[in-house]
């Protein structure tokens, strides 16, 4: 499994190797930048799990950079630790109001910083998607696996996602148009008939359990446990 990537944006380059040593020893990958621009260029193609951001940078205000990242859809979910010589309460509050997830003042303990990195990543770790069940069917979204009576069933990606949608809201009637939109995001070349074909194939692969997928004439489909 790939290690979490931590990015440091800090103009005191003496800190780069110090933090690299401790973070890599703690099991992380590490990348450091002394200025904001190369860091932002790097973000165009790379996504770190956490950013350690200095308040004062030679080419940008770290606080404004924090606010920019938290307002941008692609980066708003990346946790940020503000790193600064400012220690007044008002400065700490300002940093947090700009979207920072934590704040540590210089001089600081490297061990404490590593501990805070670990704590924030635990807090931000996404919960695994729930396993879906209906009748004898079990669908595990994380493993992308479907079992019927403890026997693994091989489904195409479309069939898997179609079953996942139906199981996610058992008893709910999904119109063909809604299923088309959920599966293909409104692509024009896909027709209602496409849904019927995939449902037919899915039922066949599920065997007897496929009867739990009900056809609502003229409307769509639902999953209904007997």
N, C-alpha and C positions, 0 to 999 in steps of 0.2 A: 504494500500500500504506500502511495506517495506521501511524503512528509509535508506538513503544513508549511506554507511559505510566509515568512515574516519580512516586511519591508520597512527599513529605517530611512527617514528623510531628515538629515541632520548635518549641519555644516561643520561641526567639530569632527573632523575625520579621525581623530584619535579614538573616538567612541566606536567607529565602524568595526575595527578589528576586535575590540574588547567585547562588544555585543555579539559579533559573529562567533567568537570563541564560546561564549556561554550559551547562546541560543542553539548553535549546532550541537553542542554537548548535550543540550536538553532534548535533542531529537528533531529540531526544526531545520528547514532550509532558510537561507538568509540572503537578502539583497539590500545594498545600501546606496543612497544617493546623497550628494551634498547640496543639490539645488532642486527646485520644484519642477523646472521644465523637463529635464531628462526623466524625472520620476513620472510626470504626466504622460510623456511619450511612451514609457514602459507600460503604463496602465492601459494603453490602447489595445495591447495584445496579451496582457498577463493579468491575472487576478490573484492578489495575495489574500491570505486568510485574515491577516491583521496588519495594520499600519501603525508604526511608531513615528509620530510627527513632531518635529521641533517647532516651537512657537515662532522663533526668529530665523528666517532663511535669507540668504543674500539676494534672491530674486523674487521673493514673495513673502506675504504675511501668512504664517502658518495657520493662524486662526481663520483667515479668509479662505485659505486652501481647504481647511477642515469643513467649513460651511459649504464650499463648492462641491466637495466630494459627497457630503450628506444630502445635497439637493439634487444630485445627478442619479438617475435611475440605475445606471450600471454599477455604481459604487456605493450607494447609500447603505447597503447592508453590510459593508466591510467595517468591522470595529476599528476604532482609532484611539490610541493612547497619546495624549498630548504630553510632550517632554519640554520642560522649560525652566529657566532660572527664576521666573516669577512665582512667588509663593503666597502673595496676599490672597485672602479669601475671595475678594471681588474678582480677581483674575481667574481663580479656579472655577467660580460660578460662571463667569463669562465663557470660559472654554467649554464647560458642560452644556451651556445654553446654545453654543454654536454646533453642538452635535457630538462632541467628543464623548467616548464611552468610559474613559478613565483619564486620570491626570496624575503625573508624577513630577516632583520638583527636583531640580539639580541643587546640590550634588545628591545622588541617589545610590542606593544599594543595587548592584546588578542582580543579585539573587532575588531581591524584592521585585524588580522589573520582570524577571523571568517568571516569577510566581504569579504576577498580575496577568501576564500574557496567557499563561495556562488557565487561570480562572476565567478570563473573558472568553477564551475559546470554548471552554466547557459551557459557559452560559449561552453562547451563540451557536452551539452545535445543533443542527436541525434534528428534530425527532424523526425517527424512521417512519415512513408511511404505514398506516395500520393495515394488518392483514384482513382481507375481505372474505366473508363466508356467506354462503347461501345454499341450503340443502346439503348435498354431499360435496359441494364445490368449495375449494379454498384457493384464493388468489393472493399471492405474495408480491406486491408491487416492487419491493426492493430486490428480490431475487428474480423477478420477472418469471414467475413460475405459477402454473395452475395445476391443482391436484383434484381429481374426482375419485372419491372413495379411496384415498391414499395412493392413487395411481397418477403418475405425471402425464399431462396431456400437452402435446406440442401444438401451439397456436401461432399464427402469423402475428406480426406486430399490430395490424389493424384488428384482428379478432381479439387479441389480448386487451387492447384498449377499449374495444366495444364492450367486452364482458366487464371490464373494470368500471366503466360508466354505469352499466345497468346494476351491478352489485353495490355501487356506492350509494344508490338511493332505491332500495328495494321497494316495490310497489308503486314507484313513481313512473308515470308514462312519459317517455321521451318521444317527441315527434321525430319523424324522419329528418325534417329540416334542422332540428336541434342536434341530432346525432351527426348530420353532415357537417354542421358548424364546429362541433366539438372535435371531430376526427380530422377534418380537412380545412378548417378555418375559412370556410366559404369559397373554396376553389371552385371555379365555374364548371370545370369539365366533369365534376362528380355529380351523379344524378341520384334520385330517390331509389332507383332500381339497384344501385350499388349497395345500399344498405341492406336491401332484401337478400342479395346474393351472399353478403358476408354473414348475415344472421343465419341463413340456411347452412352455410359451411360450418359456422360455430356450433349450431345445434347438433349437426352430424358428428362432430368431434367430441362433444360432451356426452353423446349417447343418450341414455334415459334422462339424465340431468338436464339435457337441452330442452326438455318439455317445460321447464320452469321459466323459460323465456317466452312470454306470451305476446301474440300479435293482436294489437288493438286495431281492428279493421278501419282503414281510412285515416288512421292517425299515426301510429308508430308501434313502439315495443316497450315492454316492462319486464322486470324480473320479479316473479311472485312465488314465494315458497308455499307449498301445499300444506 
